Amino acid sequence: MGRRKTRKIVVKPKPKLPTIFTCPACGKKAVRVEISRVNNVAKVKCGNCGLEKEFKAHPLMEPIDAYGEFVDAYASMENEE
């Protein structure tokens, strides 16, 4: 008598969002984001050039959202000069 073949269940891992980002000023991958849920403040800082921005964070904000606001703020600073 033959045996039944069992199917293997392949579980694909979910893609993870990055935690370290590229700095818009120096181009190095050294930007970290810290979000304080208690104070509702997001702090974004480059470890290489020291570029830093702190702004108000809403409750659902993720690090990628804070980085996006950081890049937008940097771009608007560049356009003013």
C-alpha positions as CSV (number, residue, x, y, z in Angstrom):
1,M,0.0,0.0,0.0
2,G,1.2,3.5,-0.8
3,R,1.7,6.3,1.6
4,R,0.0,9.6,1.3
5,K,2.2,12.6,0.7
6,T,1.9,15.4,3.2
7,R,2.1,18.9,1.9
8,K,4.7,21.2,3.5
9,I,3.3,24.5,4.7
10,V,5.6,27.3,3.7
11,V,5.3,30.4,5.8
12,K,6.7,33.6,4.2
13,P,8.1,36.0,6.8
14,K,6.6,39.5,6.9
15,P,8.8,42.2,5.6
16,K,10.2,44.4,8.4
17,L,10.5,48.1,8.3
18,P,14.0,49.5,8.6
19,T,15.2,51.0,11.9
20,I,18.3,52.9,10.5
21,F,17.9,55.3,7.7
22,T,20.0,57.3,5.3
23,C,20.9,60.9,6.2
24,P,19.8,63.5,3.6
25,A,22.7,65.8,4.5
26,C,25.7,63.5,4.6
27,G,24.4,60.4,2.7
28,K,25.5,57.9,5.3
29,K,23.2,55.2,6.8
30,A,23.3,56.6,10.3
31,V,19.9,58.1,11.2
32,R,18.1,56.8,14.2
33,V,14.6,57.6,15.4
34,E,13.4,57.7,19.0
35,I,9.8,58.2,19.7
36,S,8.7,59.0,23.3
37,R,5.1,58.0,23.7
38,V,4.9,59.6,27.2
39,N,5.9,63.1,26.0
40,N,4.6,62.6,22.4
41,V,7.9,63.7,21.0
42,A,9.9,62.2,18.1
43,K,13.7,62.8,18.0
44,V,15.6,62.0,14.8
45,K,19.4,62.3,14.8
46,C,22.2,61.4,12.4
47,G,25.1,59.7,14.2
48,N,27.6,60.8,11.5
49,C,27.0,64.5,10.9
50,G,25.0,65.3,14.0
51,L,21.9,66.7,12.1
52,E,19.1,66.6,14.6
53,K,15.4,67.4,14.6
54,E,12.8,67.1,17.3
55,F,9.0,67.5,16.7
56,K,5.6,66.6,18.0
57,A,4.6,62.9,17.4
58,H,1.0,61.7,17.2
59,P,0.0,58.4,18.9
60,L,0.1,56.2,15.8
61,M,3.5,57.5,14.5
62,E,6.1,54.9,13.5
63,P,9.8,55.5,13.0
64,I,9.4,55.6,9.2
65,D,6.8,58.4,9.5
66,A,9.1,60.4,11.7
67,Y,12.0,59.9,9.2
68,G,9.7,61.1,6.4
69,E,8.9,64.3,8.3
70,F,12.7,64.7,9.0
71,V,13.5,64.5,5.3
72,D,10.7,66.9,4.4
73,A,11.9,69.4,7.0
74,Y,15.5,69.1,5.7
75,A,14.3,69.7,2.1
76,S,12.4,72.8,3.1
77,M,15.5,74.1,4.9
78,E,17.5,73.5,1.7
79,N,14.9,75.4,-0.5
80,E,15.0,78.4,1.8
81,E,18.7,79.0,1.4
